[in-house]
Amino acid sequence: MEEKIPVPIEVRPLKNYHLSIKFSDGVQGVVDLHELAGKGVFALWNDVRQFEKVKIGTSGELIWNDDVDLDGLAIYLKLTGKKPEDLLPKLRQLTHA
């Protein structure tokens, strides 16, 4: 049986480039994205109203527009402190082969 990767099911922008987020497995919390603000494509967030437009895409990514998105799994790992191989056991097998 293949394990399901948790995906975001709720997201809400907070002050100072933080997001309140809830995942399909019940994990929820606040993630700090301020270190991305103003860098590269994230210069979009220089207008905080643009940061507040966050929504969940069809593949579980967090999107702001056609050019700015973040992988939901990366956010989950940041929030939980887990490593990719914790969620994807086949990765562990590949890295220890």
C-alpha positions as CSV (number, residue, x, y, z in Angstrom):
1,M,0.0,0.0,0.0
2,E,1.4,3.4,-1.0
3,E,1.5,6.1,1.7
4,K,-0.2,9.3,0.8
5,I,1.8,12.5,1.0
6,P,0.1,15.1,3.2
7,V,-1.2,18.1,1.2
8,P,-2.3,21.5,2.4
9,I,-6.1,21.8,2.9
10,E,-6.2,25.2,4.5
11,V,-4.0,28.2,4.3
12,R,-4.3,31.7,5.8
13,P,-1.8,34.5,5.5
14,L,-0.6,36.1,8.8
15,K,1.6,39.2,9.5
16,N,5.3,39.3,8.8
17,Y,5.2,36.7,6.0
18,H,3.8,33.9,8.1
19,L,1.2,31.4,7.0
20,S,-1.2,29.4,9.1
21,I,-1.5,26.1,7.4
22,K,-3.3,22.8,7.9
23,F,-2.5,19.5,6.1
24,S,-4.6,16.5,5.1
25,D,-3.1,14.4,7.9
26,G,-4.1,16.8,10.6
27,V,-0.7,18.5,11.1
28,Q,-1.2,22.3,11.4
29,G,0.9,25.2,12.5
30,V,2.5,28.5,11.4
31,V,5.4,28.6,9.0
32,D,7.7,31.7,8.7
33,L,8.5,32.6,5.1
34,H,10.0,36.0,5.8
35,E,13.5,34.9,4.6
36,L,12.1,34.5,1.1
37,A,10.4,38.0,0.9
38,G,11.9,40.3,-1.6
39,K,14.3,37.7,-3.1
40,G,13.9,36.7,-6.8
41,V,10.3,35.9,-7.7
42,F,9.3,36.6,-4.1
43,A,9.9,40.3,-4.7
44,L,6.2,40.1,-5.5
45,W,5.7,40.0,-1.7
46,N,7.2,43.5,-1.3
47,D,3.5,44.5,-1.7
48,V,2.1,42.6,1.3
49,R,-1.3,42.5,-0.4
50,Q,0.2,40.1,-2.9
51,F,1.5,37.8,-0.1
52,E,-2.0,37.8,1.3
53,K,-3.4,36.3,-2.0
54,V,-2.0,32.8,-1.2
55,K,-4.1,29.9,-2.2
56,I,-3.8,26.1,-2.6
57,G,-3.2,24.8,-6.1
58,T,-4.5,21.6,-7.7
59,S,-1.3,19.7,-6.9
60,G,-1.1,20.8,-3.3
61,E,1.3,23.7,-3.9
62,L,0.9,27.1,-2.4
63,I,0.4,29.7,-5.2
64,W,0.4,33.4,-5.4
65,N,0.3,33.8,-9.2
66,D,1.5,32.0,-12.3
67,D,5.2,32.7,-11.4
68,V,5.2,32.3,-7.6
69,D,4.5,29.1,-5.8
70,L,6.0,26.8,-3.2
71,D,5.8,23.1,-2.9
72,G,3.4,21.9,-0.2
73,L,5.7,19.0,0.8
74,A,8.6,21.5,1.4
75,I,6.3,23.5,3.6
76,Y,5.2,20.4,5.5
77,L,8.9,19.4,6.0
78,K,9.7,22.9,7.2
79,L,6.8,22.8,9.6
80,T,7.4,19.3,11.1
81,G,11.2,19.1,10.9
82,K,10.9,15.8,9.1
83,K,13.1,14.7,6.2
84,P,11.8,13.6,2.8
85,E,12.8,10.0,3.5
86,D,10.6,10.1,6.6
87,L,7.6,10.5,4.3
88,L,8.9,8.6,1.3
89,P,10.5,5.3,2.6
90,K,11.6,4.4,-0.9
91,L,14.0,7.4,-0.8
92,R,15.6,5.9,2.3
93,Q,16.2,2.6,0.4
94,L,17.7,4.5,-2.5
95,T,20.0,6.6,-0.3
96,H,21.2,3.6,1.7
97,A,21.6,1.2,-1.2
